[in-house]
Amino acid sequence: MASGSVLATAVFAVAAVCLGSGCSTLGYYAQAAGGHLDVMKRSRPVVDWLEDGSTAAPLRQRLQLSQRLRDFAVSELKLPDNTSYRSYADLQRSAVVWNVVAAPELSLTLKTWCFPVVGCVGYRGYFGRDGADALAAQLRGEGWEVSVYGVHAYSTLGWTNWIGGDPLLNTFIHWPEGELARMVFHELAHQVAYADDDTTFNESFATAVERIGGARWLQRRASPQAQAEYAALEARRQDFRALVFKTRDELEAVYASALPDATKRERKAAVLAAMRVEYAALKAGRWGGFAGYDGWFERANNAAFGVQAAYHELVPAFERLFESSGGDFPRFYAEVQRLAALPKDQRRAKLVTPP
């Protein structure tokens, strides 16, 4: 998400029936299917919006930009050429899905939920905030640390391209140019490769593609103003990640120690307090008062740290793989697809072992 958290994706199987205990199968299925159908019903081809004289000029300009990004994704990044992001929908809300993630009090390992076809993932997605909040309350009652966050886009992995594909949404269409580029490239990357039961692999791959692709777009196609705007955003984002992953490493060390649980709780509280002090110094210092991360740091808990790991833990490994593929996108994608087909332990071992 721009100026607040990581770029988020809910890889959401709308036809999935939830499995496992405490799942409310029929209700969850109904809200998932109904929510996605509502998104599709609201979407219209971008060309229709551009030909409609009532389309506001700012939206018209962003839709035109989105199609240049979409063409670039095909021609330069070799991402799928299909109907996804060739339509637009105004949902009249700030997020398309609200994700619920949970982790134990003294662990950063996310709770998982399992679905047919897509396997197990470390979140539950709801098209209405009420459903997400209800699950969050239930999980907190069971002793989990919980985070609920709005998702601005999600991927159906290409399964819905025959009925129009994944649309552009009002939830992100007005983002700064560099952020919009990254979002589109990230979501399209999910259509290239997907590994069952491995959220970290899937999200880290898509994040690597968005970073590589976003840098190329900015270098080759963006205006100096867009480049400068993105540079400021990226500098803050790098500071944010550095602080978050430093804190995450400190928490992992506490949780993995042989200390009594009571001592672990004390150490955990001290680590989080120190993190917030460092954040305040960043905000008052080189961020010049920028407060876009306030909410994240106020609510930071084990679940929030677990989400950050899912999106970024393997990104350096994927970037190395891209370089070892000669910077050739088709070769890179073929290797990622080969890895995705392996058992999870073999996949991880091959990916993190330098060539």
N, C-alpha and C positions, 0 to 999 in steps of 0.2 A: 504494500500500500504506500502511496506517496506520502511523504512527511509524517510517518507514524509507525510503520512496522515494515516487515518484509513484504515483497510482492507476493500475493497469496493466490493459490489456486485450489479449488475444490474439485478434484477429479471425481465426478459425481455420477454414479450409475443410476439413471432415473428409473430403469426397469428392474432394479435390484430389490429383492426381498430380504430384509434384514434377518440375520441369523444370530443365535446365541441367546443367553438369558437376559431378561429385562429389556427386550427390544421393541415391544409394541409393534409387531410385524405389520399388521394391516394399516395402522395409523401412520407409521413411518413411510410405508410404500405409497400411501395416498398423498401425503404432503409432498413427497419427492416427485412423483409423477405429475401431480397437479401443478406444482410449482414450475416445473420445467415446461409443461404445456402452456402455462400462462406466459412465460418468457417468449416462447415461440409464437404465440398468438399476437403478442405485441410487436413483433419484429416485422420490418418491411425492408425490401431491397434498398441498398444505399442509393441506387440510381433513382428510385422513386422519391426519396427524400430530397435529392438534389434537384429534381424536376419540379418539386412542389414549391410554388411561389411563397407559401406561408412559412417555409423553413427559415428560422432565424439565421442571420448572417454568421454569427460565431459558430453555430452548430454546422452550418454548411461548410465552413472552412475546415473544421475538425474532421468532418466526414471525408472531404477531399484529401486531407492529409492521411487519414487512415487508409485510403485506397492506394496512395503512393507507398505507404509502409507495407501494405499487403502485397503489392507488386514486387517490392524490394525483397520481401521474404521469399518469394518464389525464385526470382531471377538471381539474387545474390547469395541467399542463405540456403537455397534448395529445399525450402520447407514446402509442405503439401500445397498444391494448386487445386483448391476445391471451393465450396460455397461458404466455408467458415469465414466470418468477419467481412462478408460482402453484404450483410444486412445490419440493421440498427434497430434497437428497441429502447424506449424510454419507460423504465419501470416505476418512475416517480418515487424512488426510495434510494437511500445512500449505499446499500449493499444488495447484491443479488442473493447471497446465501450467508448465513451465520454459522460458523464452525464452532464446535465444542471440542476442546482437547482437555485431557486430564492426565495427571501423574501422581504417584504416591508422595507422601510428605517428605520422605528422605530418599528420593530417587528422581532422576531426570528421564526415565523410560516412560514413554507415552502409552497409555491404555490404547488398545486396538479394538476395532470392530470389523467383522468379516461379512463380505457380501459375495453373492455369486458373480462369476466372471472376473471382477476386478480384484478379488482376493481381500486381504486385510489391510486396513488403513488406520492411521493414528488420529482420526477425527470422525465426528458425525456432523453432517451438514443439514441445515434446515432453511427452507425458503421463508420462514417467518421467525422473527426474533423471539416470540413467545415460546415456541417449541424448544428453541435452543436454551432459553433461560430455565425452562422446566427441567430439562435434562441436567443442566448445570446444578440446579438446586438439589436434585436427587443424588448426583455424584458427590457433591459436597457433604451431603448427609451421610454418605458411605465412607467419608474420610479422605476423598481425593482432593488434590489441589486442581482447580479448574480455571480455564481461560475461555472466554467467548469472544470471538472477533469477527468483524464483518469481512466478507470476501467480495471483491469487486468483479471477479470473473471466474468462470470455471470451465473445464473442458469435458466434453462427452467423448473424447478420444477418437473423434471422427465418425462415431456411430450414427450421428444424426445428419450427416452431410446430405443424405438423400431427401431430407425434408427442410433443407435450408442451412444446416450447419449451426455452429455457435455464432451468435450475433455480437456485434459491438453493442455496448451498453452505456447508458447515461452515467453509470457508476464510475466510469473511467475515461470517457471520451474527451473530457476537457482537461485531462492531466497534462503537465508539461510535455513537450514533444519527445524528449528522450525517454520519459517514463511511459508514455503511450507506446513508443516503439518496443520497449522491453516487454510490456504486457502482451502485445500481439505476438511477438516472437516466442515468448514463454509458453503461451497457450498452444500455439501451433506445434511447438516441440513435443508436447504431450501426444500428438497424433503420430509422431515418428517412432517412438519407442515407449513401451510400458512394461514394467516387470511386476507381476503379481506379488502381493505381500511385501512390498519394499518401497514405502513412501519416500525414504531418504534418497534412494537411487533415482526414483522418478522426478522428484522435485529438484534435486541437485543437478540432474541432467538438463532439465528445462531452464534452471537458473543459469547454468553455464552458457546455454544457447542464447538466452536473453542478453547476457553480458557481452558475449562475443559479437552478436548481431547488433546490439545497441551501439557498441563502440564503432562498428563499421558504418552504421547509418549516420551517426553524428559526424564522423570524419568525412564521409563522402557526399552527404546530401543535406545536412542541417545547416542553418544559418549561424553566423557567429553569435547572435543573441541566444539561440537555442543551445549552442555549445557551452556558452558561459553559464546559462541557467542550470544546465545539467551538471557542470563541473561543481557548482556550489552544492547541489543536492547530493552528488556522489561523495564529496568530501565529508559532509555530515554523516552520510550513510556508513562510510568507512570507519569514522570515529565510533559510531554506534555499534557496529559489529565488533570492533576491537574490544570495547568495554564489555559487551555482552558475552563474548567468547572467553575473555579473561575471567569474568565472573563465573561463567559456566564451568570452566576448568577448576576453579577454586571450590565450587560446590561439589563437583564430582569427586575431588580429592577428599572432601569431608565425608561424603556419603560412603565412599569405598573404604574408609578407615575403620579401625577396630574400636573406635571410641564408643562409649555408651550412647544410646539414643538421646538422652537428655543433653549430653555434651554436644552432640551433633546439631541439635536444635539451636543451642547457644551459638555455635560457630556459624551456622547457617544465617542466623539473624545478623551477626557481625559482618559477614560477607556482603549481604544485601544492603546493610546500612552504609558500608564503605562504597559500594557501587553507586548509591544514590548521591553520596557526597561528590564522587568523581563526575557524575552526570551534571550536577549543579555547577561545578567548575567549568565544564565544557560549555554549558549553556551561557554562563555569564562571560566566558572568555571568547574563544575564536568563533563560536556560533552566533555571537552578537545578540543574544537574547532569544534566539529561535526556540520555540516551545513545542514543536510538533511531536516530540517524543515523550512529553510529560505523562500522558495516559499510560504508555507502555511501562515506564519506570515506576509509576505509582502502583500498578497492578502486577508487576513482575513476580512470577512464582515458577515452580518447577515445570508446570505445563507450558508456560510461555517460553522458557528456555528450551524445552523439548522441541517446540515448533521451529525455533531458529535453527536448531541442528538439522532438522529434516530438510530445510531449504538450502543449507549452505555447507554441510559437513563434507560432502564429496565433490564440491565444485572445483577445488584445485586439481583433483584427480581427473575430472572430465576435461579441464582446460589442458592438462598435460597430454591427455589422449588426443585432443584436437591437434595439438602441435605435432605429436608423433604420427598423426595421419597426414602430415604435410599441409595442414590448413585446408584440406579438401573436405568439404561438407559431406558429400555422398560417402566417402570412405569412412569418415567419422561416424556418421549415422549407422552405417553397416556394422561397424565394430560395436557400437552401443546396442544395436539390435541383437548381435551375437551374445553379448554379455547378459542382456535381459532374459535370454532363453536359458541361461545356466541356472543351476540351483543357487540359492542366495549366498551361501558361504563361499562357493567357488567364484561367483560373480564379484563379490566384495574383494576377495583375495587378488584376483586378476586386475581389478580396477585400481587398487591402491598400491600395487607393486610396480615401481617404475620400470619402463621398458628397457 
